[in-house]
Structure formats: C-alpha cells, structure tokens
Amino acid sequence: MEKSFKVLWTKTAQSDLDEIIEYIAIDSIDRALAIFAKIKEACETLNLHPFRCRIMPELLDIDIHSYRELIIKP
C-alpha cells in the first residue's frame, strides 16, 4: 500500500484560486468551471504523489522546503 500524505491549502493559495476562477468566470462560466475541475483533479492526486511538484524557488532561496507548487496549464 502506498504511503498517503496530507495536503493542505494555505489561505493565500485558496484565495488566489478563488480570484482566478472569478476572473475567468467574467468571460466564461463554463471555462471557469472546467479550469476549476482540472485544478481540483490534479490536486486530488497530491496525497499520493506530493514530491512530483517543485519546491517554490523563492522559498528555496531562504531555505524553506516544506511548500511545493503544482503548475497547471493554461
């Protein structure tokens, strides 16, 4: 059985996601919902594969390794 990790969203990350989705929804609610679903789907796998994401470079510079970021296109 694979080891499972706990994935936590910072308040800033959650706020940023809300703002991004709201901004996209101004132009297209359907597109905003599709992007939101894509982001949530990608994040749901992080509990099993958290190390596939990079450590945030700006935090590495100050020797903080506990936060990672998942980049999802577009």
N, CA, C and O atoms as a GROMACS GRO file, in nm:
protein
  296
    1MET      N    1   0.084  -0.119   0.000
    1MET     CA    2   0.000   0.000   0.000
    1MET      C    3   0.089   0.125   0.000
    1MET      O    4   0.189   0.132   0.071
    2GLU      N    5   0.050   0.222  -0.079
    2GLU     CA    6   0.127   0.346  -0.089
    2GLU      C    7   0.105   0.433   0.034
    2GLU      O    8  -0.002   0.434   0.094
    3LYS      N    9   0.210   0.505   0.069
    3LYS     CA   10   0.200   0.600   0.180
    3LYS      C   11   0.116   0.719   0.135
    3LYS      O   12   0.131   0.767   0.023
    4SER      N   13   0.030   0.765   0.222
    4SER     CA   14  -0.056   0.879   0.192
    4SER      C   15  -0.011   0.999   0.273
    4SER      O   16   0.023   0.986   0.391
    5PHE      N   17  -0.012   1.115   0.212
    5PHE     CA   18   0.027   1.239   0.277
    5PHE      C   19  -0.095   1.329   0.291
    5PHE      O   20  -0.194   1.312   0.219
    6LYS      N   21  -0.087   1.422   0.382
    6LYS     CA   22  -0.194   1.520   0.399
    6LYS      C   23  -0.156   1.645   0.320
    6LYS      O   24  -0.048   1.700   0.337
    7VAL      N   25  -0.246   1.689   0.235
    7VAL     CA   26  -0.223   1.808   0.153
    7VAL      C   27  -0.306   1.922   0.212
    7VAL      O   28  -0.427   1.910   0.231
    8LEU      N   29  -0.238   2.032   0.240
    8LEU     CA   30  -0.305   2.149   0.297
    8LEU      C   31  -0.294   2.267   0.201
    8LEU      O   32  -0.189   2.289   0.140
    9TRP      N   33  -0.400   2.342   0.189
    9TRP     CA   34  -0.400   2.465   0.109
    9TRP      C   35  -0.377   2.580   0.205
    9TRP      O   36  -0.441   2.589   0.310
   10THR      N   37  -0.286   2.668   0.171
   10THR     CA   38  -0.270   2.789   0.251
   10THR      C   39  -0.389   2.880   0.223
   10THR      O   40  -0.456   2.866   0.121
   11LYS      N   41  -0.416   2.972   0.313
   11LYS     CA   42  -0.524   3.068   0.291
   11LYS      C   43  -0.498   3.150   0.165
   11LYS      O   44  -0.590   3.182   0.090
   12THR      N   45  -0.372   3.184   0.143
   12THR     CA   46  -0.336   3.261   0.024
   12THR      C   47  -0.362   3.182  -0.102
   12THR      O   48  -0.415   3.237  -0.199
   13ALA      N   49  -0.327   3.055  -0.103
   13ALA     CA   50  -0.350   2.971  -0.221
   13ALA      C   51  -0.499   2.959  -0.251
   13ALA      O   52  -0.541   2.969  -0.366
   14GLN      N   53  -0.579   2.936  -0.147
   14GLN     CA   54  -0.723   2.925  -0.166
   14GLN      C   55  -0.781   3.056  -0.217
   14GLN      O   56  -0.865   3.056  -0.307
   15SER      N   57  -0.736   3.166  -0.162
   15SER     CA   58  -0.782   3.298  -0.205
   15SER      C   59  -0.742   3.324  -0.351
   15SER      O   60  -0.822   3.375  -0.430
   16ASP      N   61  -0.619   3.290  -0.386
   16ASP     CA   62  -0.573   3.307  -0.524
   16ASP      C   63  -0.658   3.224  -0.620
   16ASP      O   64  -0.697   3.273  -0.726
   17LEU      N   65  -0.686   3.100  -0.583
   17LEU     CA   66  -0.768   3.014  -0.668
   17LEU      C   67  -0.907   3.075  -0.687
   17LEU      O   68  -0.959   3.080  -0.799
   18ASP      N   69  -0.966   3.122  -0.579
   18ASP     CA   70  -1.099   3.185  -0.589
   18ASP      C   71  -1.096   3.305  -0.683
   18ASP      O   72  -1.184   3.321  -0.767
   19GLU      N   73  -0.994   3.388  -0.669
   19GLU     CA   74  -0.983   3.507  -0.754
   19GLU      C   75  -0.962   3.470  -0.901
   19GLU      O   76  -1.019   3.534  -0.990
   20ILE      N   77  -0.881   3.370  -0.927
   20ILE     CA   78  -0.856   3.326  -1.065
   20ILE      C   79  -0.986   3.276  -1.128
   20ILE      O   80  -1.019   3.314  -1.240
   21ILE      N   81  -1.059   3.192  -1.056
   21ILE     CA   82  -1.183   3.137  -1.109
   21ILE      C   83  -1.287   3.247  -1.130
   21ILE      O   84  -1.358   3.247  -1.231
   22GLU      N   85  -1.296   3.340  -1.037
   22GLU     CA   86  -1.390   3.452  -1.052
   22GLU      C   87  -1.354   3.537  -1.173
   22GLU      O   88  -1.442   3.582  -1.246
   23TYR      N   89  -1.226   3.560  -1.195
   23TYR     CA   90  -1.181   3.640  -1.309
   23TYR      C   91  -1.216   3.571  -1.441
   23TYR      O   92  -1.265   3.636  -1.534
   24ILE      N   93  -1.192   3.442  -1.449
   24ILE     CA   94  -1.223   3.368  -1.572
   24ILE      C   95  -1.374   3.365  -1.594
   24ILE      O   96  -1.420   3.371  -1.708
   25ALA      N   97  -1.450   3.354  -1.486
   25ALA     CA   98  -1.596   3.346  -1.495
   25ALA      C   99  -1.657   3.473  -1.552
   25ALA      O  100  -1.768   3.469  -1.606
   26ILE      N  101  -1.588   3.585  -1.540
   26ILE     CA  102  -1.638   3.709  -1.600
   26ILE      C  103  -1.656   3.690  -1.750
   26ILE      O  104  -1.752   3.740  -1.809
   27ASP      N  105  -1.564   3.619  -1.811
   27ASP     CA  106  -1.569   3.594  -1.955
   27ASP      C  107  -1.650   3.470  -1.989
   27ASP      O  108  -1.728   3.470  -2.084
   28SER      N  109  -1.632   3.362  -1.909
   28SER     CA  110  -1.700   3.236  -1.939
   28SER      C  111  -1.712   3.150  -1.813
   28SER      O  112  -1.613   3.102  -1.759
   29ILE      N  113  -1.834   3.134  -1.768
   29ILE     CA  114  -1.857   3.049  -1.650
   29ILE      C  115  -1.820   2.905  -1.681
   29ILE      O  116  -1.762   2.837  -1.596
   30ASP      N  117  -1.854   2.858  -1.800
   30ASP     CA  118  -1.821   2.719  -1.836
   30ASP      C  119  -1.670   2.696  -1.835
   30ASP      O  120  -1.623   2.593  -1.787
   31ARG      N  121  -1.594   2.791  -1.888
   31ARG     CA  122  -1.448   2.779  -1.891
   31ARG      C  123  -1.393   2.784  -1.748
   31ARG      O  124  -1.301   2.709  -1.715
   32ALA      N  125  -1.447   2.871  -1.666
   32ALA     CA  126  -1.403   2.880  -1.526
   32ALA      C  127  -1.427   2.749  -1.453
   32ALA      O  128  -1.340   2.702  -1.380
   33LEU      N  129  -1.543   2.690  -1.472
   33LEU     CA  130  -1.574   2.562  -1.407
   33LEU      C  131  -1.484   2.451  -1.457
   33LEU      O  132  -1.442   2.365  -1.379
   34ALA      N  133  -1.454   2.451  -1.586
   34ALA     CA  134  -1.365   2.349  -1.644
   34ALA      C  135  -1.224   2.361  -1.587
   34ALA      O  136  -1.161   2.260  -1.554
   35ILE      N  137  -1.175   2.482  -1.576
   35ILE     CA  138  -1.041   2.503  -1.521
   35ILE      C  139  -1.038   2.468  -1.372
   35ILE      O  140  -0.943   2.406  -1.325
   36PHE      N  141  -1.142   2.505  -1.300
   36PHE     CA  142  -1.151   2.470  -1.159
   36PHE      C  143  -1.148   2.318  -1.141
   36PHE      O  144  -1.078   2.267  -1.054
   37ALA      N  145  -1.224   2.246  -1.223
   37ALA     CA  146  -1.227   2.099  -1.217
   37ALA      C  147  -1.090   2.040  -1.248
   37ALA      O  148  -1.048   1.944  -1.183
   38LYS      N  149  -1.021   2.097  -1.345
   38LYS     CA  150  -0.887   2.049  -1.381
   38LYS      C  151  -0.790   2.068  -1.266
   38LYS      O  152  -0.709   1.980  -1.237
   39ILE      N  153  -0.797   2.182  -1.200
   39ILE     CA  154  -0.709   2.210  -1.087
   39ILE      C  155  -0.740   2.116  -0.971
   39ILE      O  156  -0.648   2.057  -0.913
   40LYS      N  157  -0.866   2.101  -0.937
   40LYS     CA  158  -0.904   2.013  -0.826
   40LYS      C  159  -0.865   1.869  -0.854
   40LYS      O  160  -0.818   1.798  -0.764
   41GLU      N  161  -0.883   1.824  -0.978
   41GLU     CA  162  -0.846   1.687  -1.015
   41GLU      C  163  -0.695   1.664  -0.997
   41GLU      O  164  -0.653   1.562  -0.943
   42ALA      N  165  -0.616   1.759  -1.042
   42ALA     CA  166  -0.471   1.747  -1.027
   42ALA      C  167  -0.431   1.747  -0.880
   42ALA      O  168  -0.340   1.674  -0.840
   43CYS      N  169  -0.498   1.826  -0.801
   43CYS     CA  170  -0.464   1.837  -0.658
   43CYS      C  171  -0.504   1.712  -0.580
   43CYS      O  172  -0.442   1.679  -0.479
   44GLU      N  173  -0.607   1.644  -0.626
   44GLU     CA  174  -0.654   1.526  -0.555
   44GLU      C  175  -0.551   1.413  -0.555
   44GLU      O  176  -0.558   1.324  -0.471
   45THR      N  177  -0.455   1.415  -0.647
   45THR     CA  178  -0.353   1.310  -0.653
   45THR      C  179  -0.231   1.346  -0.568
   45THR      O  180  -0.141   1.262  -0.552
   46LEU      N  181  -0.226   1.465  -0.514
   46LEU     CA  182  -0.108   1.508  -0.438
   46LEU      C  183  -0.088   1.428  -0.310
   46LEU      O  184   0.025   1.414  -0.263
   47ASN      N  185  -0.195   1.374  -0.252
   47ASN     CA  186  -0.178   1.298  -0.129
   47ASN      C  187  -0.096   1.171  -0.151
   47ASN      O  188  -0.035   1.120  -0.057
   48LEU      N  189  -0.093   1.120  -0.273
   48LEU     CA  190  -0.012   1.002  -0.304
   48LEU      C  191   0.121   1.035  -0.370
   48LEU      O  192   0.216   0.957  -0.361
   49HIS      N  193   0.128   1.150  -0.437
   49HIS     CA  194   0.249   1.187  -0.512
   49HIS      C  195   0.288   1.333  -0.487
   49HIS      O  196   0.297   1.410  -0.583
   50PRO      N  197   0.310   1.372  -0.365
   50PRO     CA  198   0.336   1.513  -0.335
   50PRO      C  199   0.471   1.565  -0.384
   50PRO      O  200   0.487   1.685  -0.405
   51PHE      N  201   0.566   1.476  -0.402
   51PHE     CA  202   0.701   1.520  -0.438
   51PHE      C  203   0.719   1.543  -0.587
   51PHE      O  204   0.828   1.579  -0.631
   52ARG      N  205   0.613   1.522  -0.665
   52ARG     CA  206   0.624   1.548  -0.808
   52ARG      C  207   0.621   1.698  -0.837
   52ARG      O  208   0.657   1.742  -0.947
   53CYS      N  209   0.580   1.775  -0.740
   53CYS     CA  210   0.574   1.920  -0.755
   53CYS      C  211   0.706   1.983  -0.711
   53CYS      O  212   0.777   1.930  -0.626
   54ARG      N  213   0.734   2.096  -0.772
   54ARG     CA  214   0.861   2.161  -0.738
   54ARG      C  215   0.847   2.243  -0.610
   54ARG      O  216   0.740   2.292  -0.575
   55ILE      N  217   0.960   2.255  -0.542
   55ILE     CA  218   0.966   2.346  -0.428
   55ILE      C  219   0.972   2.487  -0.484
   55ILE      O  220   1.042   2.513  -0.582
   56MET      N  221   0.898   2.576  -0.425
   56MET     CA  222   0.890   2.713  -0.476
   56MET      C  223   1.028   2.778  -0.472
   56MET      O  224   1.088   2.787  -0.364
   57PRO      N  225   1.080   2.823  -0.587
   57PRO     CA  226   1.215   2.877  -0.593
   57PRO      C  227   1.240   2.994  -0.497
   57PRO      O  228   1.349   3.003  -0.439
   58GLU      N  229   1.143   3.081  -0.480
   58GLU     CA  230   1.163   3.195  -0.391
   58GLU      C  231   1.176   3.152  -0.245
   58GLU      O  232   1.237   3.222  -0.164
   59LEU      N  233   1.119   3.035  -0.211
   59LEU     CA  234   1.134   2.983  -0.076
   59LEU      C  235   1.263   2.904  -0.060
   59LEU      O  236   1.323   2.904   0.048
   60LEU      N  237   1.305   2.839  -0.167
   60LEU     CA  238   1.433   2.768  -0.164
   60LEU      C  239   1.546   2.865  -0.132
   60LEU      O  240   1.641   2.831  -0.060
   61ASP      N  241   1.535   2.986  -0.186
   61ASP     CA  242   1.638   3.087  -0.162
   61ASP      C  243   1.656   3.120  -0.014
   61ASP      O  244   1.763   3.162   0.029
   62ILE      N  245   1.550   3.100   0.063
   62ILE     CA  246   1.559   3.127   0.207
   62ILE      C  247   1.551   2.997   0.288
   62ILE      O  248   1.518   2.998   0.406
   63ASP      N  249   1.583   2.886   0.221
   63ASP     CA  250   1.596   2.755   0.284
   63ASP      C  251   1.467   2.700   0.346
   63ASP      O  252   1.470   2.635   0.450
   64ILE      N  253   1.355   2.726   0.280
   64ILE     CA  254   1.226   2.668   0.321
   64ILE      C  255   1.189   2.564   0.216
   64ILE      O  256   1.178   2.596   0.098
   65HIS      N  257   1.171   2.439   0.261
   65HIS     CA  258   1.147   2.329   0.168
   65HIS      C  259   1.010   2.264   0.186
   65HIS      O  260   0.980   2.165   0.118
   66SER      N  261   0.927   2.316   0.275
   66SER     CA  262   0.802   2.248   0.304
   66SER      C  263   0.685   2.282   0.213
   66SER      O  264   0.580   2.217   0.220
   67TYR      N  265   0.701   2.382   0.128
   67TYR     CA  266   0.592   2.421   0.039
   67TYR      C  267   0.628   2.386  -0.104
   67TYR      O  268   0.741   2.406  -0.148
   68ARG      N  269   0.530   2.335  -0.175
   68ARG     CA  270   0.551   2.300  -0.316
   68ARG      C  271   0.440   2.364  -0.397
   68ARG      O  272   0.335   2.402  -0.346
   69GLU      N  273   0.467   2.375  -0.526
   69GLU     CA  274   0.364   2.432  -0.613
   69GLU      C  275   0.340   2.339  -0.730
   69GLU      O  276   0.431   2.277  -0.784
   70LEU      N  277   0.215   2.330  -0.766
   70LEU     CA  278   0.171   2.249  -0.879
   70LEU      C  279   0.130   2.345  -0.988
   70LEU      O  280   0.038   2.425  -0.972
   71ILE      N  281   0.199   2.336  -1.101
   71ILE     CA  282   0.169   2.426  -1.213
   71ILE      C  283   0.078   2.353  -1.310
   71ILE      O  284   0.108   2.243  -1.356
   72ILE      N  285  -0.035   2.417  -1.340
   72ILE     CA  286  -0.134   2.358  -1.429
   72ILE      C  287  -0.159   2.457  -1.541
   72ILE      O  288  -0.192   2.574  -1.517
   73LYS      N  289  -0.143   2.411  -1.664
   73LYS     CA  290  -0.165   2.498  -1.780
   73LYS      C  291  -0.312   2.496  -1.818
   73LYS      O  292  -0.375   2.393  -1.793
   74PRO      N  293  -0.371   2.597  -1.875
   74PRO     CA  294  -0.307   2.717  -1.926
   74PRO      C  295  -0.284   2.817  -1.815
   74PRO      O  296  -0.231   2.926  -1.840
   0.00000   0.00000   0.00000
